[in-house]
Amino acid sequence: MEQHQAADNHYLLLTPGPLTTSDTVKQTMLKDWCTWDNDYKEIVQEIRQSLLQITGLDQTYTSVLMQGSGTFSVESVIGSVLPPDGKLLILTNGAYGDRIVKIATHLRIDHTVYQRTENEIHSTEQLDLLLQEDPAISHVVVVHCETTTGILNPIEQFAPVVKQHGKTFIVDAMSSLGGIPIDIKGLQIDFIISSANKCIQGVPGFGFVLAKKEALEECKTYARSLSLDLYDQWAAMEQDPGKWRYTSPTHVVRAFRQALWELIEEGGIEARYQRYKENHRILVQGMNALGFQCLVDEENQSPIITSFVNPSASVYNFQQFYNLLKEKGFVIYPGKVSYADTFRIGNIGHVFPEDMERLVSSIRASMFWK
C-alpha cells in the first residue's frame, strides 16, 4: 500500500469531490490525445461499456458521457427527458436537491417539491400520496447521497412506489455510484447520473448518465439546450462510436479509464464500498471518542461524507481548525446545513483506513479549544 503522507505542501482531499486520486491516474494525463483519432474513440467506447459492466447492467441500458461538472449532467437529464407537458416531482433534503429545483425553475419545467430538513429522509407513504393526488407528475427525481450532510436517501424504498404509479425514475447518484452498490436494473431506475471525479476516483471534467435505452429513445425532441441535449449526445456517440459532439476533455477521459481499471482491480464496487465503510467507521469512532457529535443518525448515514457538529466552545474557530489540519496534510469541508453549525469530512477517494487513523490523531493534536 502506497503512503499518503503530505509532501511538497500537498494534502489529502477529504471532501465529496474533487478528491484524492492515485498517482497512476494523474500520470495518464501527461499524454495528449486527438478527439478524432480511433485510439481515443476506442477509449471512450471502452469506458461506456465498462460503466455498464461494473454496475451490472445489460444492453437494455446505455451510457452517455457529458462534458462539464456533475451539475451539467444533472441539468442535461432534467432538460432533456421531461416532455413539454411533463411534470417533475423533486424530493429534496439538501443543497443538491435544491439545485435540481433551481434547474427546473430556470428551464421553466413544471415541478412540485417534496421538502424535508437536511437530516430527515422522505416518507414513502407521503410519496405515494403525492403521486396519487397529482396524476400530472410524470417524472420523480431524488439525490441518492445528499452530501450536504452525508445522508443516504433510501432509493430502494422509493423506487417501487414510483414504478407502481408508472412514473419515470431519475436518480442523482453523483456521490454514490461506484462507491455504494446500487441495483439499477432491479429498481427500474430510468436515468442515473454521476461524475468522473467521485467514487470512481477520476478527475473533474465530465459526468455520465446510465439510461434505459427505451426511455432515452423517447426523448429525441425534448431537449431545452443544444449543448446539454442528452439524446443528441447519445445519438452522436452511437453513430460515430466514441465521438463526442463537441470538444471532449481528452486528458480527463484517459484518466477516467485508468480509474475504472483500478476500481476493477480493487474488486469492484462492493470492495470499494467496504473500504469506504471502514474509513467511515474509523473516523466516526475516533471523532466520537474526542467528543464530536454526528449530525445524521447512523441508520441514515452514508459512508461517503460525514457531518459533525462544531464544538460550542467560545474559543473554537473552524477556519483555525481547518488551517491546522491542512498543515498536517488534510483538507476537510465546511458545513452546508441551514439549521446547524457543522463541518464535513469525506471518506472517499484514494484514501485508506490508515489515513483516517492519522487524521483522527491529527485532530486530537489540533484541539486547541480544549
C-alpha positions as CSV (number, residue, x, y, z in Angstrom):
1,M,0.0,0.0,0.0
2,E,1.5,3.4,-1.0
3,Q,2.0,6.0,1.6
4,H,-0.2,9.1,1.6
5,Q,1.9,11.5,3.7
6,A,1.7,15.1,2.7
7,A,4.7,16.2,0.6
8,D,5.5,19.5,-1.1
9,N,2.6,21.2,0.7
10,H,0.2,18.7,-0.8
11,Y,-2.7,17.1,1.1
12,L,-5.4,14.5,1.1
13,L,-8.8,15.9,0.0
14,L,-11.3,14.6,2.5
15,T,-14.1,16.1,0.5
16,P,-17.0,14.8,-1.6
17,G,-15.1,15.6,-4.8
18,P,-12.9,16.5,-6.4
19,L,-11.0,14.0,-4.3
20,T,-7.6,12.5,-3.9
21,T,-6.6,10.4,-6.9
22,S,-3.9,7.8,-7.3
23,D,-0.5,8.7,-8.8
24,T,-1.2,6.4,-11.7
25,V,-4.5,8.2,-12.6
26,K,-2.6,11.5,-12.5
27,Q,0.2,10.1,-14.7
28,T,-2.2,9.2,-17.5
29,M,-2.8,12.9,-18.2
30,L,0.8,13.5,-19.3
31,K,-0.1,12.4,-22.9
32,D,-2.2,14.4,-25.4
33,W,-5.0,12.8,-27.4
34,C,-6.8,13.7,-30.6
35,T,-10.6,13.6,-30.3
36,W,-11.0,12.3,-33.9
37,D,-8.4,9.5,-33.6
38,N,-9.6,5.9,-33.4
39,D,-7.3,5.1,-30.5
40,Y,-9.1,7.8,-28.4
41,K,-12.5,6.9,-29.6
42,E,-11.8,3.3,-28.6
43,I,-11.0,4.5,-25.0
44,V,-14.4,6.3,-24.9
45,Q,-16.2,3.2,-26.1
46,E,-14.4,1.1,-23.5
47,I,-15.5,3.5,-20.8
48,R,-19.1,3.4,-21.9
49,Q,-19.2,-0.4,-21.9
50,S,-17.2,-0.7,-18.6
51,L,-19.7,1.6,-16.9
52,L,-22.5,-0.9,-17.8
53,Q,-20.4,-3.9,-16.7
54,I,-19.4,-2.6,-13.3
55,T,-23.0,-1.6,-12.4
56,G,-24.4,-5.0,-13.6
57,L,-26.3,-3.6,-16.5
58,D,-27.2,-5.3,-19.8
59,Q,-27.7,-3.9,-23.2
60,T,-31.2,-2.6,-22.4
61,Y,-29.2,0.2,-20.8
62,T,-26.7,2.6,-22.4
63,S,-24.2,5.1,-21.1
64,V,-23.7,8.7,-22.2
65,L,-20.8,10.9,-21.3
66,M,-21.4,14.7,-21.0
67,Q,-18.8,17.5,-20.7
68,G,-18.7,19.7,-17.6
69,S,-19.2,19.2,-13.9
70,G,-21.7,16.8,-12.4
71,T,-24.4,19.6,-12.4
72,F,-24.1,19.8,-16.2
73,S,-25.1,16.2,-16.4
74,V,-28.0,16.6,-14.0
75,E,-29.2,19.6,-16.0
76,S,-28.8,17.6,-19.2
77,V,-31.1,14.9,-17.9
78,I,-33.7,17.2,-16.4
79,G,-33.7,19.4,-19.5
80,S,-33.8,16.5,-22.0
81,V,-36.1,13.9,-20.6
82,L,-39.1,15.9,-19.5
83,P,-41.7,16.3,-22.3
84,P,-43.2,19.8,-22.8
85,D,-46.3,18.6,-20.9
86,G,-44.4,16.7,-18.2
87,K,-44.2,17.5,-14.6
88,L,-41.3,16.7,-12.2
89,L,-41.6,15.7,-8.5
90,I,-38.4,16.7,-6.8
91,L,-37.5,15.0,-3.4
92,T,-35.1,17.2,-1.6
93,N,-33.4,17.3,1.8
94,G,-30.2,19.2,1.0
95,A,-28.4,21.7,-1.3
96,Y,-28.2,19.3,-4.2
97,G,-31.9,18.5,-4.3
98,D,-32.5,22.3,-4.0
99,R,-30.2,22.7,-7.0
100,I,-32.4,20.5,-9.1
101,V,-35.3,22.7,-8.1
102,K,-33.3,25.7,-9.5
103,I,-32.6,23.8,-12.7
104,A,-36.3,23.0,-13.2
105,T,-37.2,26.6,-12.4
106,H,-34.6,28.0,-14.9
107,L,-35.8,25.6,-17.6
108,R,-39.4,26.5,-16.9
109,I,-40.3,22.9,-16.3
110,D,-43.5,22.3,-14.3
111,H,-42.5,20.8,-11.0
112,T,-43.5,20.2,-7.4
113,V,-41.2,19.8,-4.4
114,Y,-41.4,17.4,-1.5
115,Q,-39.0,19.0,1.0
116,R,-37.6,17.6,4.2
117,T,-34.9,19.0,6.5
118,E,-31.3,18.1,5.8
119,N,-31.2,15.2,8.4
120,E,-34.5,13.6,7.5
121,I,-35.5,11.2,4.8
122,H,-38.7,11.2,2.9
123,S,-41.8,9.1,3.8
124,T,-42.8,6.5,1.2
125,E,-46.3,7.0,2.4
126,Q,-46.2,10.7,1.6
127,L,-44.5,10.0,-1.8
128,D,-47.3,7.6,-2.6
129,L,-49.9,10.1,-1.6
130,L,-48.3,12.9,-3.7
131,L,-48.3,10.7,-6.8
132,Q,-52.0,9.7,-6.1
133,E,-53.1,13.3,-5.7
134,D,-51.3,14.7,-8.8
135,P,-51.5,12.4,-11.8
136,A,-49.8,15.1,-13.9
137,I,-46.5,14.1,-12.4
138,S,-44.6,12.2,-15.0
139,H,-41.1,12.0,-13.5
140,V,-39.6,11.7,-10.0
141,V,-36.0,12.7,-9.1
142,V,-34.0,12.3,-5.9
143,V,-30.4,12.7,-4.8
144,H,-29.1,9.3,-3.5
145,C,-26.3,10.5,-1.3
146,E,-27.0,14.1,-0.3
147,T,-23.5,15.4,0.6
148,T,-24.9,18.5,2.3
149,T,-25.0,16.2,5.3
150,G,-23.9,12.7,4.1
151,I,-27.4,11.3,4.4
152,L,-28.3,8.3,2.2
153,N,-31.7,8.5,0.8
154,P,-33.3,5.1,0.5
155,I,-34.0,4.8,-3.2
156,E,-34.7,1.1,-2.8
157,Q,-37.8,2.2,-0.9
158,F,-38.8,5.0,-3.2
159,A,-38.4,3.0,-6.5
160,P,-41.3,0.6,-6.0
161,V,-43.7,3.4,-5.2
162,V,-42.6,5.4,-8.2
163,K,-42.9,2.4,-10.5
164,Q,-46.2,1.4,-9.1
165,H,-47.5,4.7,-10.4
166,G,-45.8,4.3,-13.7
167,K,-43.5,7.2,-13.4
168,T,-40.0,7.8,-14.8
169,F,-37.4,7.5,-12.0
170,I,-34.3,9.7,-12.1
171,V,-31.5,9.3,-9.5
172,D,-28.7,11.8,-8.9
173,A,-26.1,9.3,-7.7
174,M,-23.3,11.9,-8.1
175,S,-21.5,11.0,-4.9
176,S,-22.5,7.3,-4.6
177,L,-22.2,5.5,-7.9
178,G,-19.1,3.4,-7.9
179,G,-18.8,3.5,-4.1
180,I,-22.1,2.1,-3.0
181,P,-23.8,-0.9,-4.7
182,I,-27.0,0.1,-6.5
183,D,-29.3,-2.4,-8.1
184,I,-30.1,-0.1,-11.0
185,K,-31.9,-2.6,-13.2
186,G,-33.7,-4.3,-10.2
187,L,-35.0,-0.9,-9.1
188,Q,-36.0,0.0,-12.6
189,I,-34.2,3.3,-12.5
190,D,-34.6,5.0,-15.8
191,F,-31.8,7.6,-15.6
192,I,-28.9,7.6,-13.0
193,I,-26.3,10.3,-13.1
194,S,-22.7,10.5,-11.7
195,S,-19.4,12.2,-12.4
196,A,-15.8,11.3,-13.2
197,N,-14.4,12.8,-10.0
198,K,-16.4,11.0,-7.4
199,C,-16.4,7.4,-6.3
200,I,-14.7,6.1,-9.4
201,Q,-11.9,8.3,-8.4
202,G,-11.1,10.1,-11.6
203,V,-10.6,13.9,-12.1
204,P,-13.1,16.6,-12.8
205,G,-14.2,17.3,-16.4
206,F,-17.2,15.2,-17.3
207,G,-20.2,13.4,-16.0
208,F,-22.1,10.4,-17.2
209,V,-25.6,9.1,-17.4
210,L,-26.7,5.4,-17.4
211,A,-30.1,5.2,-19.1
212,K,-32.7,2.8,-20.2
213,K,-32.4,2.8,-24.0
214,E,-36.2,2.7,-24.3
215,A,-36.6,5.7,-22.1
216,L,-33.8,7.7,-23.8
217,E,-35.2,7.0,-27.3
218,E,-38.5,8.7,-26.2
219,C,-36.6,12.0,-25.6
220,K,-35.5,12.8,-29.1
221,T,-37.3,16.1,-29.4
222,Y,-37.5,17.3,-25.7
223,A,-34.1,19.0,-25.1
224,R,-34.2,22.6,-23.9
225,S,-30.5,23.1,-24.7
226,L,-28.2,22.4,-27.6
227,S,-25.0,21.7,-25.6
228,L,-26.8,19.6,-23.0
229,D,-29.1,17.6,-25.3
230,L,-28.7,14.1,-23.8
231,Y,-30.4,12.3,-26.6
232,D,-28.3,14.0,-29.3
233,Q,-25.1,13.4,-27.4
234,W,-26.0,9.7,-27.2
235,A,-27.0,9.5,-30.8
236,A,-23.7,11.0,-31.9
237,M,-21.7,8.5,-29.8
238,E,-23.7,5.7,-31.3
239,Q,-23.4,6.8,-34.9
240,D,-19.7,7.5,-34.7
241,P,-18.7,5.3,-31.8
242,G,-16.7,7.2,-29.2
243,K,-17.0,10.6,-30.9
244,W,-18.4,13.4,-28.8
245,R,-20.4,16.1,-30.5
246,Y,-18.1,18.9,-29.2
247,T,-14.6,19.0,-27.9
248,S,-14.2,16.5,-25.1
249,P,-11.9,16.6,-22.1
250,T,-9.4,14.2,-23.5
251,H,-7.0,14.0,-20.6
252,V,-9.8,13.6,-18.1
253,V,-11.3,10.8,-20.2
254,R,-8.0,8.9,-20.3
255,A,-7.6,9.4,-16.5
256,F,-11.1,8.0,-16.0
257,R,-10.3,4.8,-17.9
258,Q,-7.3,4.3,-15.6
259,A,-9.6,4.9,-12.6
260,L,-12.0,2.3,-13.9
261,W,-9.2,-0.2,-14.2
262,E,-8.2,0.5,-10.7
263,L,-11.8,0.1,-9.4
264,I,-12.0,-3.3,-11.1
265,E,-8.6,-4.3,-9.8
266,E,-9.7,-3.3,-6.2
267,G,-12.5,-5.8,-6.5
268,G,-15.3,-3.7,-8.0
269,I,-17.9,-1.6,-6.3
270,E,-18.5,-3.9,-3.4
271,A,-14.9,-3.9,-2.4
272,R,-14.6,-0.1,-2.7
273,Y,-17.8,0.2,-0.6
274,Q,-16.2,-1.9,2.1
275,R,-13.1,0.3,2.1
276,Y,-15.2,3.5,2.4
277,K,-17.3,1.9,5.2
278,E,-14.1,1.1,7.1
279,N,-12.9,4.7,6.5
280,H,-16.1,5.9,7.9
281,R,-16.1,3.6,10.9
282,I,-12.6,4.6,12.0
283,L,-13.5,8.3,11.5
284,V,-16.7,8.2,13.5
285,Q,-15.4,6.0,16.3
286,G,-12.4,8.3,16.6
287,M,-14.4,11.5,16.5
288,N,-16.9,10.3,19.0
289,A,-14.1,9.4,21.4
290,L,-12.9,13.1,21.0
291,G,-16.4,14.4,21.9
292,F,-17.6,15.2,18.4
293,Q,-21.3,14.6,17.5
294,C,-22.5,13.3,14.2
295,L,-25.4,15.3,12.7
296,V,-27.2,12.4,10.9
297,D,-28.5,9.3,12.6
298,E,-26.3,6.3,11.9
299,E,-29.1,4.3,10.2
300,N,-29.4,7.1,7.6
301,Q,-25.7,7.9,7.3
302,S,-23.7,7.1,4.1
303,P,-20.1,6.1,4.1
304,I,-19.3,8.9,1.7
305,I,-19.1,12.0,3.8
306,T,-19.9,12.7,7.5
307,S,-21.2,15.9,9.1
308,F,-20.1,16.8,12.6
309,V,-21.5,19.5,14.8
310,N,-18.9,22.2,15.5
311,P,-17.9,22.5,19.2
312,S,-19.7,25.1,21.2
313,A,-16.6,26.3,22.9
314,S,-16.2,30.1,22.7
315,V,-12.6,29.8,21.6
316,Y,-13.3,27.4,18.8
317,N,-12.9,28.7,15.2
318,F,-13.5,26.5,12.2
319,Q,-11.0,28.3,10.0
320,Q,-8.3,27.9,12.5
321,F,-9.2,24.2,12.9
322,Y,-9.2,23.8,9.1
323,N,-5.8,25.5,8.8
324,L,-4.2,23.3,11.4
325,L,-5.4,20.2,9.7
326,K,-4.2,21.4,6.3
327,E,-0.8,22.0,7.7
328,K,-0.8,18.3,8.8
329,G,-1.8,17.2,5.2
330,F,-5.7,17.0,5.4
331,V,-8.3,19.2,3.8
332,I,-11.8,19.0,5.2
333,Y,-15.0,20.7,4.2
334,P,-17.1,23.5,5.9
335,G,-20.7,22.7,6.7
336,K,-23.6,23.4,4.4
337,V,-26.6,22.8,6.7
338,S,-29.2,25.5,7.1
339,Y,-30.1,24.9,10.7
340,A,-26.9,23.7,12.4
341,D,-23.3,24.7,12.7
342,T,-21.3,21.9,11.2
343,F,-18.2,20.8,9.3
344,R,-17.8,17.7,7.0
345,I,-15.2,15.1,6.4
346,G,-15.2,12.9,3.3
347,N,-14.3,9.2,3.4
348,I,-13.9,8.6,-0.4
349,G,-11.1,8.9,-2.9
350,H,-7.7,7.2,-2.9
351,V,-7.9,7.2,0.9
352,F,-7.4,4.2,3.2
353,P,-8.1,3.3,6.8
354,E,-4.6,4.1,7.9
355,D,-5.1,7.7,6.5
356,M,-8.2,8.0,8.7
357,E,-6.3,6.9,11.7
358,R,-3.7,9.6,11.0
359,L,-6.5,12.1,10.6
360,V,-8.0,11.3,13.9
361,S,-4.6,11.6,15.6
362,S,-4.1,15.0,13.9
363,I,-7.5,16.2,15.0
364,R,-6.7,15.2,18.6
365,A,-3.5,17.1,18.4
366,S,-5.3,20.1,16.9
367,M,-7.9,20.5,19.6
368,F,-6.7,24.0,20.7
369,W,-10.0,24.8,22.4
370,K,-9.8,22.1,25.0
